[in-house]
Amino acid sequence: MHLTNLRHFTVLCARQPAGFQHKSMKAQARSNRQYAGGKKGERFKLVLVVAAALLDDQGKVLLAQRPAGKKLAGLWEFPGGKVEDGETPEQALARELKEELNIEVELRHLKPLTFASVAYPDQGYTLLMPLYVCWHWSGSPQGLEGQQLSWVASSELPSYEMPPADLPLVVPVQQAMAAGEPAEVLL
Ligand SMILES: Nc1nc2c([nH]c(=O)n2[C@H]2C[C@H](O)[C@@H](COP(=O)(O)OP(=O)(O)OP(=O)(O)O)O2)c(=O)[nH]1
């Protein structure tokens, strides 16, 4: 995607329907809008992180709480992590889900949903985070790294405090939850 379109997309993603967020999320969204894309001339290191919205058959999505001592500790996020050298985003996500939650995911079950792009000027990096939806995995998710896990209904999502990058992802995830698993397209 052309950079101008990517910036435009980021701004669009940052808009939320009126009344959707509670107070602290509104404040986070405001600061998110201010630094999304960064200022002209600023230089950033790109950090590529992949994450998954795991959706169960009760219509809930899995959130993990970032453990104490880590950056953004206490905030709730979609499980995932950084893409390592030589990995595809899907391979990285399947590896992270195994390491963090002890579940196995087939790459074909990772369906791209949307992405977040957020610059952190004070930290000198910009986070680019593709978000996948996943309806099928084997095993039962466990917080192997000491993180709390929570299966969350769509209407409850806005009450979980999340990193700024995640706020624009909430509505697309709610839409995916409402739509249910799409039928397989056979080519
Ligand atoms: N997995 C995940 N990471 C997220 C989300 N939102 C968000 O800002 N992040 C950030 C937090 C971390 O800085 C980075 C993910 O890094 P990581 O989970 O692999 O590693 P880490 O906590 O050790 O990160 P770091 O301390 O090395 O920065 O992406 C999200 O929804 N899911």
The ligand as an SDF file (V2000), in Angstrom:
LIG
                    3D

 32 34  0  0  0  0  0  0  0  0999 V2000
    1.1600   -9.2470   20.9160 N   0  0  0  0  0  0  0  0  0  0  0  0
    0.7470   -7.9990   20.9320 C   0  0  0  0  0  0  0  0  0  0  0  0
    1.6260   -6.9910   21.0760 N   0  0  0  0  0  0  0  0  0  0  0  0
    1.1530   -5.7410   21.0940 C   0  0  0  0  0  0  0  0  0  0  0  0
   -0.2360   -5.4870   20.9700 C   0  0  0  0  0  0  0  0  0  0  0  0
   -0.4110   -4.1460   21.0060 N   0  0  0  0  0  0  0  0  0  0  0  0
    0.8010   -3.5600   21.1750 C   0  0  0  0  0  0  0  0  0  0  0  0
    1.0460   -2.3740   21.2620 O   0  0  0  0  0  0  0  0  0  0  0  0
    1.7610   -4.5540   21.2270 N   0  0  0  0  0  0  0  0  0  0  0  0
    3.1930   -4.2810   21.4120 C   0  0  0  0  0  0  0  0  0  0  0  0
    3.6990   -4.6280   22.7730 C   0  0  0  0  0  0  0  0  0  0  0  0
    5.1650   -4.9990   22.5210 C   0  0  0  0  0  0  0  0  0  0  0  0
    5.9410   -3.8060   22.5120 O   0  0  0  0  0  0  0  0  0  0  0  0
    5.1190   -5.5740   21.1300 C   0  0  0  0  0  0  0  0  0  0  0  0
    5.0490   -7.0770   21.1520 C   0  0  0  0  0  0  0  0  0  0  0  0
    6.2540   -7.5410   21.5290 O   0  0  0  0  0  0  0  0  0  0  0  0
    6.4390   -8.9820   22.1920 P   0  0  0  0  0  0  0  0  0  0  0  0
    5.2470   -9.3050   22.9900 O   0  0  0  0  0  0  0  0  0  0  0  0
    6.9530   -9.8990   21.1680 O   0  0  0  0  0  0  0  0  0  0  0  0
    7.6730   -8.8060   23.0720 O   0  0  0  0  0  0  0  0  0  0  0  0
    7.8730   -8.0510   24.3880 P   0  0  0  0  0  0  0  0  0  0  0  0
    6.6400   -7.9130   25.1790 O   0  0  0  0  0  0  0  0  0  0  0  0
    9.0270   -8.6970   25.0310 O   0  0  0  0  0  0  0  0  0  0  0  0
    8.1980   -6.6370   23.7960 O   0  0  0  0  0  0  0  0  0  0  0  0
    9.4120   -5.7390   24.1390 P   0  0  0  0  0  0  0  0  0  0  0  0
    9.3840   -5.5740   25.6450 O   0  0  0  0  0  0  0  0  0  0  0  0
   10.6220   -6.4510   23.6100 O   0  0  0  0  0  0  0  0  0  0  0  0
    9.0770   -4.4790   23.3740 O   0  0  0  0  0  0  0  0  0  0  0  0
    3.9330   -5.0720   20.5020 O   0  0  0  0  0  0  0  0  0  0  0  0
   -1.1510   -6.5710   20.8250 C   0  0  0  0  0  0  0  0  0  0  0  0
   -2.3820   -6.4570   20.7070 O   0  0  0  0  0  0  0  0  0  0  0  0
   -0.5940   -7.8070   20.8100 N   0  0  0  0  0  0  0  0  0  0  0  0
  1  2  1  0
  2  3  2  0
  2 32  1  0
  3  4  1  0
  4  5  2  0
  4  9  1  0
  5  6  1  0
  5 30  1  0
  6  7  1  0
  7  8  2  0
  7  9  1  0
  9 10  1  0
 10 11  1  0
 10 29  1  0
 11 12  1  0
 12 13  1  0
 12 14  1  0
 14 15  1  0
 14 29  1  0
 15 16  1  0
 16 17  1  0
 17 18  2  0
 17 19  1  0
 17 20  1  0
 20 21  1  0
 21 22  2  0
 21 23  1  0
 21 24  1  0
 24 25  1  0
 25 26  2  0
 25 27  1  0
 25 28  1  0
 30 31  2  0
 30 32  1  0
M  END
$$$$
